[in-house]
Amino acid sequence: MDLYLIFKIGLLGFALLSWIGYKYDRSKNKQNLNELIDSHIPTRELSTDEILLLEPYLNKTLPVFPYKHQSSLVNINVSEIIGTCIRHSLHTNSNETSYYYEINGIEVFFPYKMERYLEETNVIEVVFTESYAFIVKINGYDLQTAVAGIEEEEQIEEEWQTGRSNSYTNIADEEDDDISDASQPSEKYKKRDYEIIEQREETPLESAIRTKHNTGWLTALFLVLAAIFFVSYWSFGEPKIIIFIIISLLLALFCYWRRPKSKICKVNRVLGNIDANNPVERKVVVGNTLLFKYPDHWQSFLPENTTANVEMDVSVDDNKLLRYGYTLSIGREIEQFGSPKFLKRNFLLFLTGLIISGIVLYVSNVKDNALFTYRIVNNTANIINIDDTTSLKNISLQKGDLVNIQLSGASCDVTSSAEYNKCQKIIINTQPTTDPNYSLKAIPNWVINLFDDNLIKTKRDKSVERAELHLRLEMELLNQLYKNQSYYSSYSKDVKLTKLLNVGYLISVVNESCELVDLSDCRSVKNTLLELIVPENKPFENWSDLVEFGNKRQDYEEIITEQDNLNLYFAIKRMSTGLLTKQIDLIKSDVKNYQNNESRFSLTLADNQYTEIAMLNNDINYKNEAVLPLIHYYNTLFGIGGKTNITGLVTGIDYHDDNSIANLSVNIDPHYSLAKDELTSFTSPIIINVVFFAIIASITLWNGLMFILKLMANRRRYKKIISNYANQII
């Protein structure tokens, strides 16, 4: 199991636990609500106005989203609660769209945005539905106050968008007597501590702070789409997909150069004083009502608050300060120091290109593909067949050649491969070992005998049935004799027996197998056989006596329980596995010395590439997979190893002292197995891979370079602007 899969499972598990906890908390809150409804003491009843104001939330579903709609109240009794409010979702106090508020363990709903009146500790009045409580008053603010606040916000927004102030408002501290009776405002409106003097269109200099280019998201989207099509083409080789790759790249290019329609924004000129300045969020509060954002480099020059009114220019759409008084001005900055450089699109495309480049490098070997493409362009691409190691002394090979290799005497390098027939590095050697221990030695007979499926043979006949009957009667007798004893335990009458055949042969095989290596599993099997083999009820005193008996009586038969036979089978299986592992480890050390022969020829495949070695010789026709590695290693030492058949691109060549080839590094990507005409055509996957990567890499490098250059230019520009403002203020 790879780390990515573990991460996904962990993430899903965390999400599931969070969801379960979220649901459990809501269920518990409902229980708390029911208990409160049963035990609460009402302080008053809802007024007629309050009932009317709550009706939109009871009659329609949308106003209470994401809460569950409740069409009626439990009653019109109002209760008082005091406590701290917490906003819950899958993560406490987060900004997810599915959420609820909780006070004292019950869910509460804030109509008319009454959450704006929250404090650290809250005194609230509520009425109940079956699922949650409606707040009708909080910290002294009732529903009517909340409705008036919303109307006030709507009026302020309307005035802001149209660029006019309430005609009854005067930001100066004028006496009320100066206002004629005809111009008295309605009581529901509050006086503004600011005035919108005029609304105008932004100047060309002011518009220069906005990029005239698109955001780059569509370009990035089509580049990702092109990458998806390329991966599909590389994996499946369908030529039609090339068309979609080209279309995606052309659309990305079109979106990159396309400029959106320019928009002329509105600017309001505001006269007012700064009531608060938040340097962290870069925002100022003007006239106790309006919230304006200002550029980062203005932070040091804007006061925390002002007592005198200041004239400001502010963009209507995004509430950004364009001018403050006669000192700070975006237009003058652009006039003197030029417009700022816009980085977001370059960074987005750089990041997108970087990710796509990584994906392309992961699914393909661009370096080797570029080498072969270079050979194609120079018309020097060759395909060379190698089927005899003797030809390696005279053959002319160079990087970028395609080779079709079919050689015998192949074996996996035991120092780098855990498997005997699948590896990344292959050794070719057809000369038998000079080790005298293997001059006449074949695979040991005990290995073949020990892994024979018929080593443990059993049968049932009349003698077994008679023995079972006798045993059953004996068990019944024992049960009758001892049933009244305090320590009595019933003897089973259902014991099954079987006849173990060729016991002497089995003993001889076990003895021969365990002669070279002393394993605990060997001792376990010997002890088991000593307990089971009891001719004429006369047990053997030691293993040597049992072996001597087995050599004389190869076909001896012994009746044993089926459970004992099963235990013997698994004991021999464990012993066989341990002995085979020891034998393989011993011969692998000899194979290692054999493969280090100075005249050897080896093949090294590219990273994460593996090939299988086909076994040529299996004289004993043994099909037990556990023994095949041992057979292969013996064949390797005798110079009759397996056969390798690979096609790929030569990426590296090492030579012996006599200039014969010692090692070939080969990339066996399946695409190199295509016919030469397909490999050298314009639709060749190799060429498409190189061209596509070159395009993506160029986009990545260009946007990365532009991002760095623009970032440096902006820093120089801001330093000059800050220095200029500092000199003006001094």
C-alpha positions in Angstrom: 0.0 0.0 0.0 1.6 3.3 -1.1 1.7 6.5 0.9 -0.7 8.3 -1.3 -3.4 5.6 -0.8 -2.8 5.7 3.0 -3.1 9.5 2.9 -6.4 9.3 1.0 -7.8 6.7 3.4 -6.7 8.8 6.4 -8.3 11.9 4.8 -11.6 10.0 4.2 -11.5 8.6 7.7 -11.0 12.1 9.2 -13.9 13.5 7.1 -16.2 10.7 8.1 -15.4 11.1 11.8 -15.9 14.9 11.5 -19.3 14.3 9.8 -20.3 11.8 12.5 -19.3 14.2 15.3 -21.1 17.1 13.5 -24.3 15.0 13.3 -24.0 13.8 16.9 -23.6 17.3 18.2 -26.7 18.4 16.4 -28.7 15.5 17.7 -27.5 16.3 21.3 -28.5 20.0 20.8 -32.0 18.9 19.8 -32.3 16.9 23.0 -31.2 20.0 25.0 -33.8 22.0 23.1 -36.6 19.6 24.0 -35.6 19.7 27.7 -35.5 23.5 27.7 -38.9 23.7 26.0 -40.4 21.4 28.7 -38.7 23.3 31.6 -38.5 26.9 30.5 -40.3 29.7 32.3 -41.5 32.3 29.7 -40.9 36.0 30.4 -43.5 37.3 27.9 -45.3 36.5 24.7 -44.5 37.6 21.2 -46.0 40.9 20.1 -48.1 41.2 16.9 -45.2 43.1 15.2 -42.7 40.4 16.1 -45.0 37.6 14.8 -45.4 39.5 11.5 -41.6 40.0 11.2 -41.0 36.2 11.8 -43.5 35.1 9.2 -41.1 35.2 6.2 -38.8 32.7 8.0 -41.7 30.4 8.7 -43.4 30.6 5.3 -40.3 30.1 3.1 -37.4 27.7 3.0 -34.7 29.9 1.5 -34.4 32.5 4.3 -33.5 29.9 6.9 -30.9 28.0 4.8 -28.8 26.1 5.8 -31.1 25.4 8.8 -34.0 22.9 8.4 -37.2 24.8 7.6 -39.8 24.9 10.3 -43.3 26.1 9.4 -44.5 26.9 12.8 -43.5 27.8 16.3 -44.0 25.6 19.3 -45.8 28.5 21.0 -45.5 32.3 21.2 -43.8 32.3 24.7 -40.5 34.2 24.9 -37.7 32.9 27.0 -34.4 34.5 28.1 -31.0 32.8 27.7 -27.6 34.1 28.7 -24.4 32.6 27.2 -21.6 32.6 24.7 -22.4 32.0 21.0 -20.4 29.5 18.9 -20.7 29.1 15.1 -20.5 25.4 14.2 -19.8 23.5 11.0 -17.7 20.5 10.2 -14.9 22.7 11.8 -15.8 25.1 14.6 -15.9 28.8 13.7 -15.1 28.1 10.0 -16.7 29.8 7.0 -18.4 26.8 5.5 -21.9 27.2 4.0 -23.4 24.5 6.1 -23.3 25.8 9.7 -25.4 26.6 12.7 -25.1 28.8 15.8 -25.2 27.4 19.3 -25.8 29.1 22.7 -25.9 27.1 25.9 -26.1 23.8 24.0 -29.1 24.7 21.8 -29.2 25.8 18.2 -30.3 29.4 17.5 -31.2 31.2 14.3 -30.5 34.9 13.8 -33.2 36.6 11.6 -32.4 39.8 9.9 -28.7 39.5 10.3 -29.0 39.9 14.1 -25.6 38.1 14.6 -24.1 41.5 14.0 -25.1 42.4 17.6 -23.2 39.5 19.1 -20.9 40.1 22.1 -18.7 37.9 24.2 -21.5 37.2 26.6 -25.0 37.6 25.2 -28.5 38.2 26.7 -31.0 36.9 24.3 -34.8 36.4 24.0 -36.0 33.4 22.0 -39.0 31.6 20.8 -38.9 27.9 19.9 -39.5 25.7 16.9 -39.1 21.9 17.1 -35.5 22.1 15.8 -34.1 25.4 16.9 -34.8 28.7 18.6 -35.5 32.0 16.8 -33.8 35.0 18.4 -36.2 38.0 18.8 -33.9 40.2 20.9 -30.2 40.2 21.6 -28.2 42.5 23.9 -31.0 45.1 23.7 -31.5 45.0 19.9 -34.9 43.8 18.9 -36.3 42.7 15.5 -37.5 46.2 14.6 -34.0 47.5 15.2 -32.5 44.8 13.0 -35.0 45.5 10.2 -34.2 49.2 10.4 -30.5 48.4 10.3 -31.0 46.4 7.1 -33.0 49.2 5.5 -30.3 51.6 6.5 -27.6 49.4 4.8 -29.7 49.2 1.7 -30.2 52.9 1.6 -26.4 53.5 2.1 -25.6 51.0 -0.7 -28.1 52.7 -3.0 -26.6 56.1 -2.3 -23.1 54.7 -2.8 -23.9 53.2 -6.2 -25.7 56.3 -7.5 -23.2 58.7 -6.0 -25.5 60.9 -4.0 -25.8 61.5 -0.3 -29.0 61.9 1.7 -30.1 65.4 0.9 -31.0 66.0 4.6 -27.5 65.1 5.8 -24.8 67.6 6.6 -21.4 66.3 7.7 -20.6 69.6 9.4 -21.6 70.1 13.0 -24.5 72.3 12.0 -27.3 73.2 14.3 -30.6 71.6 13.7 -32.1 75.1 13.6 -30.3 75.8 10.3 -32.4 73.1 8.6 -35.8 74.2 7.4 -38.8 72.3 8.5 -39.4 71.3 4.8 -36.1 69.6 4.7 -36.4 67.6 7.9 -35.5 64.0 7.3 -37.7 61.0 8.2 -36.9 59.6 11.7 -36.0 56.2 10.3 -32.8 57.7 8.7 -29.7 58.5 10.6 -27.5 61.3 9.8 -24.3 60.5 7.9 -20.9 61.6 9.1 -19.7 61.8 5.5 -20.8 63.3 2.2 -20.6 62.0 -1.3 -19.7 65.2 -3.2 -19.8 63.8 -6.7 -19.6 60.7 -8.9 -17.4 60.6 -12.0 -15.7 58.1 -14.3 -12.2 57.0 -13.5 -9.3 58.6 -15.4 -7.0 56.6 -17.7 -4.3 56.8 -15.0 -6.6 55.4 -12.3 -7.7 52.6 -14.6 -4.0 51.6 -15.1 -4.0 49.9 -11.6 -6.2 47.2 -13.1 -4.7 44.7 -15.6 -6.1 44.9 -19.1 -5.3 41.2 -19.6 -7.5 38.3 -18.6 -6.8 36.5 -15.3 -5.3 33.4 -17.1 -7.6 30.9 -15.6 -9.0 29.8 -19.0 -5.4 29.5 -20.4 -4.5 27.3 -17.5 -7.6 25.2 -17.9 -6.8 24.5 -21.6 -3.2 23.7 -20.8 -4.4 21.2 -18.2 -6.8 19.8 -20.8 -4.0 19.5 -23.3 -1.9 17.6 -20.6 -4.8 15.2 -20.0 -5.1 14.5 -23.7 -1.3 14.0 -24.0 -1.3 11.5 -21.1 -4.1 9.6 -22.8 -2.2 9.6 -26.1 1.0 8.4 -24.5 -0.9 5.6 -22.7 -3.1 4.4 -25.5 -1.4 5.6 -28.7 -4.6 6.7 -30.4 -3.5 9.2 -33.2 -6.9 11.0 -33.2 -6.1 12.4 -29.7 -3.3 14.5 -31.2 -6.0 16.7 -32.8 -7.4 17.4 -29.3 -4.0 18.2 -28.0 -3.4 20.8 -30.8 -6.9 22.3 -30.3 -6.4 22.6 -26.6 -3.0 24.4 -27.1 -4.4 26.7 -29.7 -7.3 27.6 -27.4 -4.9 28.2 -24.6 -2.9 30.6 -26.8 -6.1 32.4 -27.9 -7.2 32.8 -24.3 -3.7 34.1 -23.3 -3.7 36.9 -25.9 -7.4 37.7 -25.7 -8.2 40.9 -23.8 -11.6 41.3 -22.1 -13.7 44.3 -22.9 -12.4 47.3 -21.0 -14.7 48.5 -18.3 -14.9 52.2 -17.2 -15.5 52.2 -13.5 -17.2 54.9 -11.4 -15.4 56.9 -8.7 -17.1 58.6 -5.8 -15.6 61.7 -4.2 -16.2 61.5 -0.5 -15.7 64.1 2.2 -15.4 62.7 5.7 -13.1 61.8 8.5 -11.3 58.6 9.3 -12.7 56.9 12.4 -10.5 53.8 12.5 -7.6 52.3 10.6 -6.9 48.6 10.5 -3.3 48.3 9.3 -3.5 44.4 9.2 -6.4 44.3 6.7 -5.4 47.6 5.1 -8.9 49.2 5.7 -10.2 52.5 7.1 -13.6 53.3 8.5 -15.0 56.6 7.2 -18.0 58.4 8.8 -18.6 55.5 11.1 -20.2 53.7 8.1 -18.1 53.3 5.0 -15.2 50.8 4.8 -12.5 51.5 2.3 -9.4 49.4 1.3 -6.1 51.1 0.6 -2.8 50.1 -1.0 -0.2 48.4 1.2 2.4 51.1 0.6 0.0 53.8 2.0 0.0 52.2 5.5 2.7 54.4 6.9 1.1 57.6 5.7 -2.6 57.2 6.7 -3.5 58.3 10.2 -5.3 56.1 12.7 -8.1 58.7 12.8 -8.8 62.3 11.9 -10.9 65.0 13.5 -11.1 67.2 10.3 -12.9 66.1 7.1 -10.7 64.9 4.3 -11.5 64.6 0.6 -11.1 61.1 -0.8 -11.6 59.5 -4.2 -12.9 55.9 -4.0 -13.8 53.4 -6.7 -17.4 52.4 -6.5 -17.2 48.7 -7.4 -14.5 47.6 -4.9 -14.3 50.5 -2.4 -10.6 51.1 -3.0 -9.0 54.4 -2.1 -7.7 56.1 -5.2 -6.8 59.4 -3.5 -6.5 60.6 0.0 -6.4 64.4 0.5 -3.8 66.1 -1.7 -1.0 63.8 -0.6 -1.7 60.2 -1.6 -2.9 59.6 -5.1 -2.8 56.5 -7.3 -3.1 58.6 -10.5 -0.1 60.7 -9.5 1.9 57.6 -8.7 1.2 56.1 -12.2 2.0 59.5 -13.8 5.4 59.7 -12.1 6.5 56.1 -11.7 4.4 54.2 -14.2 1.7 51.6 -13.7 2.4 48.5 -11.5 3.2 45.2 -13.0 0.6 42.5 -12.7 1.9 39.1 -11.4 -1.1 36.9 -10.8 -1.5 35.6 -14.3 2.3 34.9 -14.7 2.4 33.1 -11.4 -0.7 31.0 -12.2 0.7 29.9 -15.6 4.1 29.3 -14.1 2.6 27.0 -11.4 0.4 25.3 -13.9 3.3 24.7 -16.3 5.5 23.5 -13.5 2.9 20.9 -12.5 2.2 19.7 -16.1 6.0 19.5 -16.7 6.3 17.3 -13.6 3.5 15.0 -14.9 5.1 14.7 -18.4 8.4 13.9 -16.8 6.7 11.3 -14.6 4.9 9.4 -17.4 7.7 9.6 -20.0 11.5 9.9 -20.2 11.8 13.2 -22.0 15.6 13.1 -21.9 15.9 9.9 -23.9 13.0 10.8 -26.2 14.8 14.1 -27.0 18.0 12.1 -27.8 16.1 9.9 -30.3 14.3 12.9 -31.7 17.7 14.5 -32.4 18.8 11.4 -34.3 15.6 11.5 -36.3 16.0 15.1 -37.2 19.6 14.4 -38.3 18.5 11.3 -40.2 20.9 9.1 -38.2 18.3 6.9 -36.5 19.4 3.2 -36.6 17.8 -0.1 -35.6 20.4 -2.8 -34.8 19.7 -6.5 -34.0 21.8 -8.2 -31.4 21.4 -12.0 -31.2 24.9 -13.2 -30.4 27.3 -12.0 -27.7 30.3 -12.6 -30.0 29.2 -9.8 -32.3 29.6 -7.3 -29.4 33.3 -7.0 -30.1 32.9 -5.6 -33.6 29.5 -4.0 -33.5 29.2 -0.2 -33.9 26.8 1.2 -31.4 26.2 4.8 -30.1 23.7 6.6 -27.9 20.4 7.1 -29.6 20.5 3.8 -31.5 17.5 1.5 -31.3 18.4 -2.1 -30.5 16.5 -5.4 -30.7 18.3 -7.8 -28.3 17.6 -11.5 -28.3 20.2 -13.3 -26.2 20.4 -16.6 -24.3 22.4 -17.1 -21.1 20.5 -14.3 -19.3 20.1 -14.0 -15.6 19.1 -11.3 -13.2 21.9 -9.6 -11.3 21.5 -11.2 -7.8 23.0 -8.1 -6.1 20.3 -5.8 -7.3 17.2 -8.0 -7.8 15.0 -9.7 -5.3 13.4 -11.8 -7.9 15.1 -14.5 -10.0 13.3 -13.8 -13.3 12.3 -10.2 -13.2 14.9 -7.4 -12.9 16.3 -4.1 -14.0 19.9 -5.4 -14.6 20.5 -8.5 -16.7 23.8 -10.5 -16.9 24.6 -12.4 -20.1 27.1 -15.3 -19.8 27.0 -18.5 -21.8 30.2 -19.9 -20.3 29.7 -22.6 -17.5 31.2 -21.8 -14.1 34.7 -22.9 -13.3 33.8 -23.6 -9.7 34.7 -27.4 -9.2 31.7 -27.7 -6.8 29.4 -27.4 -9.8 31.3 -29.3 -12.4 29.1 -32.4 -12.2 26.6 -31.3 -9.7 22.9 -30.8 -10.6 20.1 -29.7 -8.5 20.1 -32.0 -5.4 17.6 -34.9 -5.5 16.4 -34.1 -2.0 15.0 -30.8 -3.3 13.0 -32.6 -5.9 11.8 -35.3 -3.6 11.0 -32.9 -0.7 8.8 -30.8 -2.9 7.1 -33.7 -4.6 3.3 -33.4 -4.1 3.2 -37.2 -3.5 5.7 -37.2 -0.7 3.0 -37.7 1.9 0.6 -40.3 0.6 -2.4 -41.7 2.5 -5.2 -44.1 1.9 -8.2 -45.6 3.6 -8.8 -49.4 3.5 -10.4 -52.2 5.6 -7.6 -52.1 8.1 -8.2 -48.4 8.7 -11.9 -49.0 9.2 -11.3 -51.8 11.7 -8.8 -49.6 13.6 -11.4 -46.8 13.7 -14.1 -49.3 15.1 -11.7 -50.6 17.7 -10.7 -47.1 18.7 -14.4 -46.0 19.0 -15.2 -49.0 21.2 -12.2 -48.2 23.4 -13.4 -44.6 23.8 -16.9 -45.7 24.8 -15.4 -48.0 27.4 -13.2 -45.2 28.8 -16.2 -42.9 29.0 -18.2 -45.5 30.9 -15.3 -46.2 33.4 -14.4 -42.6 34.3 -17.7 -40.7 33.9 -18.2 -40.6 37.7 -14.7 -39.3 38.5 -14.3 -35.7 39.5 -11.6 -35.1 37.0 -13.5 -36.8 34.2 -13.5 -35.4 30.7 -15.2 -37.0 27.8 -13.1 -38.9 25.3 -14.0 -38.2 21.6 -15.5 -41.1 19.7 -15.2 -39.3 16.3 -11.5 -39.5 15.7 -10.7 -40.2 12.0 -7.8 -42.4 11.0 -5.8 -42.8 7.8 -2.9 -44.9 6.6 0.4 -43.2 5.9 2.1 -44.9 2.9 5.8 -45.2 2.0 6.9 -44.2 5.5 10.5 -45.5 5.0 10.8 -43.3 1.9 9.5 -40.3 3.7 12.0 -40.8 6.5 14.9 -41.1 4.1 13.9 -37.9 2.3 13.7 -36.0 5.5 17.0 -37.4 6.7 18.8 -36.5 3.4 17.3 -33.0 3.4 18.3 -32.2 7.0 21.9 -33.5 6.7 23.5 -30.3 5.5 21.6 -27.7 7.6 20.4 -28.0 11.2 17.1 -26.2 11.4 14.6 -26.2 14.2 11.9 -27.2 11.7 14.0 -30.3 10.9 14.1 -31.2 14.5 10.4 -30.7 14.8 9.7 -33.0 11.9 12.0 -35.7 13.2 10.4 -35.6 16.7 6.9 -35.8 15.0 8.0 -38.9 13.0 9.5 -40.5 16.1 6.1 -40.1 17.9 4.0 -41.4 15.0 6.1 -44.3 13.7 5.7 -47.1 16.2 5.9 -50.5 14.5 4.2 -53.2 16.6 3.8 -50.5 19.4 7.6 -50.4 19.9 8.8 -46.8 19.7 12.3 -45.9 18.4 14.8 -44.4 20.9 16.5 -42.0 18.5 16.4 -40.7 15.0 19.3 -42.9 13.8 17.3 -46.1 14.6 14.3 -44.7 12.7 16.4 -43.9 9.7 17.9 -47.4 9.7 14.4 -48.8 9.9 13.3 -46.5 7.0 16.1 -47.6 4.8 15.1 -51.2 5.2 11.3 -50.7 5.0 10.8 -48.1 2.3 7.2 -49.1 1.8 6.2 -49.4 5.4 2.7 -48.2 6.3 1.5 -46.7 9.6 -2.1 -45.9 10.7 -2.3 -42.4 12.2 -5.1 -39.9 12.9 -6.0 -37.5 10.2 -5.1 -34.6 12.5 -1.6 -36.0 13.1 -1.3 -36.4 9.3 -2.3 -32.8 8.8 0.2 -31.6 11.5 2.9 -33.7 9.8 2.1 -32.1 6.4 2.4 -28.5 7.7 5.6 -29.3 9.7 7.2 -30.7 6.5 6.0 -27.7 4.5 7.6 -25.3 7.0 10.8 -27.4 6.9 10.8 -27.5 3.1 10.5 -23.7 2.9 13.3 -23.1 5.3 15.7 -25.6 3.7 14.9 -24.2 0.2 15.6 -20.6 1.4 19.0 -21.7 2.8 19.9 -23.5 -0.4 18.9 -20.6 -2.5 21.0 -18.2 -0.3 24.0 -20.5 -0.7 23.8 -20.8 -4.4 23.1 -17.0 -4.9 26.5 -16.3 -3.4 28.1 -18.5 -6.0 26.0 -17.0 -8.8 27.2 -13.5 -7.6 30.8 -14.6 -8.1 30.0 -16.1 -11.4 28.2 -12.9 -12.6 31.3 -10.8 -11.7 33.2 -12.4 -14.5 35.3 -9.8 -16.2 34.2 -10.9 -19.7 30.5 -10.7 -18.9 28.0 -8.6 -20.8 25.2 -6.8 -19.0 22.1 -4.9 -19.8 20.8 -2.1 -17.5 17.3 -0.8 -18.0 16.1 2.7 -17.3 14.6 3.6 -13.9 11.4 1.8 -13.0 11.7 -0.5 -15.9 11.8 -4.3 -15.5 11.9 -7.3 -17.9 11.3 -11.0 -17.4 13.8 -13.7 -18.1 12.3 -16.7 -19.9 13.6 -20.1 -18.6 15.2 -22.2 -21.4 16.0 -25.4 -19.7 14.0 -27.4 -17.1 15.2 -30.9 -17.7 13.4 -32.3 -14.6 10.2 -30.7 -15.9 9.5 -29.5 -12.3 6.6 -27.2 -12.1 6.6 -26.3 -8.4 7.1 -22.5 -8.4 9.0 -22.5 -5.1 11.8 -24.6 -6.6 12.0 -22.7 -10.0 14.5 -20.1 -8.6 16.9 -22.8 -7.6 16.6 -24.5 -10.9 17.3 -21.2 -12.7 20.4 -20.5 -10.6 21.8 -23.9 -11.3 21.1 -23.4 -15.0 22.9 -20.0 -14.8 26.0 -21.5 -13.4 26.0 -24.1 -16.2 25.9 -21.4 -18.8 22.3 -22.2 -19.8 20.4 -19.3 -18.2 17.2 -17.9 -19.5 16.5 -15.8 -22.6 15.9 -12.1 -22.8 14.1 -10.4 -25.6 14.0 -6.6 -25.4 13.7 -3.6 -27.7 14.7 -0.1 -26.7 16.9 2.9 -27.0 20.6 2.8 -26.1 21.2 5.5 -23.5 24.7 4.5 -22.3 27.6 2.2 -23.3 30.5 0.9 -21.2 33.4 -1.1 -22.6 35.9 -3.8 -21.5 39.6 -3.2 -21.9 39.5 -5.0 -25.3 36.9 -2.4 -26.5 34.1 -5.0 -26.5 30.9 -3.8 -24.9 30.6 -4.5 -21.2 27.2 -2.9 -20.5 24.4 -1.4 -22.4 22.0 1.0 -20.7 18.7 0.6 -22.5 15.3 2.4 -22.3 12.7 -0.3 -23.1 9.7 2.1 -23.3 7.0 0.2 -25.3 6.9 3.1 -27.8 10.4 2.2 -29.1 8.9 -1.1 -30.2 6.9 0.6 -33.0 7.9 0.2 -36.6 10.6 2.6 -37.8 8.1 4.4 -40.1 5.8 5.1 -37.1 8.7 6.2 -34.9 10.0 8.7 -37.4 6.7 10.2 -38.6 5.3 13.5 -37.3 2.7 11.6 -35.3 5.4 9.6 -33.5 4.7 9.5 -29.8 8.4 10.2 -29.2 8.3 13.4 -31.2 4.9 14.5 -29.8 6.3 14.0 -26.3 9.4 16.1 -26.9 7.4 18.9 -28.7 4.7 19.0 -26.0 7.2 19.1 -23.2 9.2 21.9 -25.0 6.0 24.0 -25.3 5.0 23.5 -21.7 8.6 24.1 -20.5 8.8 27.3 -22.5 5.5 28.6 -21.0 6.8 27.7 -17.5 10.2 29.4 -17.9 8.8 32.5 -19.6 6.1 33.1 -17.0 8.5 32.3 -14.2 11.0 34.8 -15.6 8.4 37.4 -16.1 7.0 36.9 -12.6 10.5 37.5 -11.1 11.2 40.5 -13.3 7.8 42.1 -12.6 8.2 41.4 -8.8 11.6 43.2 -8.8 10.2 46.1 -10.9 7.2 46.5 -8.5 9.6 46.5 -5.5 11.7 49.2 -7.1 8.6 51.2 -7.9 7.1 51.0 -4.4 10.4 52.1 -2.9 10.5 55.2 -5.1 6.8 55.9 -4.2 7.4 55.5 -0.5 10.5 57.7 -0.6 8.5 60.4 -2.6 5.7 60.4 0.0 8.1 60.5 2.9 9.8 63.6 1.3 6.5 65.3 0.8 5.4 64.8 4.3 8.7 66.0 5.7 
